[in-house]
Structures are given as C-alpha cells and as structure tokens.
Amino acid sequence: MPYATAARRVRIDPLCSLDDYSGTLSKIFLWSVFRMMGKSFRFETGAVSHTGLARDHNEDRFLSEPASGLWLVADGMGGHLGGEYASGSIVDHLASIGKPSSAPDLQARFVERIGRANDEIQNHALSSGGTIGSTVVALLTFEQHFACVWSGDSRIYMVRDGQLTQLSRDHTEANELLDRGAITAEEAESWPRKNVITRAVGVGEEVDLDHKYGTLRNRDTFVLCSDGLTAHVDDPEIREIANGNQPQKACEMLLDMTLDRGATDNTTVMIVRAFDKTEVAAFSEFFDIQQQGA
C-alpha cells in the first residue's frame, strides 16, 4: 500500500502522547501505525571510476546523494571534451536536487533537472558543431519506495535474496530489432552494431527515460554501472561479488576484474545496499520489555 494512502487511513490524536496510554496493546497499536506511515532505510554506498586501459580520458561520472535518495551513473559520448561535458552536466544539475517531501516530488525534481541538463548539452553541441550526449542510470529512494530511471545502455541491477535481476533494459539498436522480431536473441548477441545506443540525454529536444518501480526490502543491493563493466564481467560474476562483499570492496573487486581482462572502455561501478532501520532495531527499544538473558 502506498505510504500516503496508509497515512490518510489512520488518525493519530496529536493531544495524546505515549505516556497517556497504558498497557502493551496500546503500544503495539502505535507501533503498527508507525510502521504503516513509511519505513526508514539507511544506505551503504561504494563507488569506483576508472579510465580503463584503452582510453586516455574518462567520460564517466557518478553521483551519490543518500540524503536526497539519489545515486546515478552517467557515461558521456562525443569525444574528449563533448563526453565529459555531457556526463558532467547531468551530475552538476542533479547535485542540487535537495531533500524531497515525497516519492513523486523526488521523481519530479529528477526529471526537471535532467531536462535542464539536456538543454545545456544541446546548446553546447550547437556551439561546438558536434553531437554529444550521455547515458544516465539512476536509483531514487524515498522511505520504502524505489525507482530506477535510465536512458541508454548504462545498467542497474538488484541483488535480492541472493538472486541478481537486471532492472534496466539497454536502449540499443540490437534490442530494438529484437523487440520487432527482426533478429533472434542469438543474432542479437553477435550483432555488429549491438552497442549502438538509441537513447541518450542531450541528443534530442526531449529526454526519453524509462522507469521501473518497487518496494525496498532489508539488504536489497543495487549495482549501477557503465557498459565498461558489462563488456568484461558477466551477470553471475556481478551477483557473486556484489552479494558477498561490502559495497566499496565489491566495487573495487569488479574494477580489478575488468582491468585484468583488458578494460577497453571507461568503467564506473556504484553499489548501494539498503538496511531497513525498523527491522534491525531491537524489539525492546520500543517496548518496555526485559530481553531474555539481558
């Protein structure tokens, strides 16, 4: 149930405090009301970004704003100055997102700032006489709600209960042909233009974003990355490393694996792990009950 709906269905008299109630049942009722009004999560984040072994500059950028509920990776394209400018513009605009009042407010702030970055990138491209742009993949969280937003082929995965799921879907020429039935899945794997992307920020007057929504659970782990990682590391390896290590250590291990295998592109990895504060808090912190053995 959405948090706003749940909150409207429960009326709490502001004139009554916990001390006005007697008995454990009253406390259980209040605890239930508290849980319905929205869970609270804390996040552990790790991130790395590397030029790779075949490029002389890094066009990737990332942003981590846990207080705002925002994490993102942007992979610029358009040459030395163009790609860096595009991904940097996205990060610069989103860095001002601030603290939202609700999940829809967070999404609205995100979309508005992406639109501003899109305009800025287009104006820069017109003045420089080239075509530039950037992929973007982002994780947005508010209370127990999360959204994944992306344009291009930078990815976001989720590890839940030990299982890896790719939440985003690459915006590539091969995938579009596959969706239309023009090629088979086997042909898509070896398609000569399979890495040509069909969406990006800054390449058109409007930004075309895809969204996916969900509800956070304790220890959900999200992996955001540019395609420099997935060119060399497969999904089972990402699952094993992300699931079995702290976020920063996992990022470093995935980068090391990429470098060992040639690192033909810029590589950025960000891992975000969610911890449900309401589940990890001790039961006795709310109830005046002596724990056994205490």
Summary of the structure (lengths in Angstrom):
residues: 294
radius of gyration: 22.0
end to end distance: 36.7
largest distance: 73.3
contacts: 956
relative contact order: 0.18
helix: 38%
strand: 26%
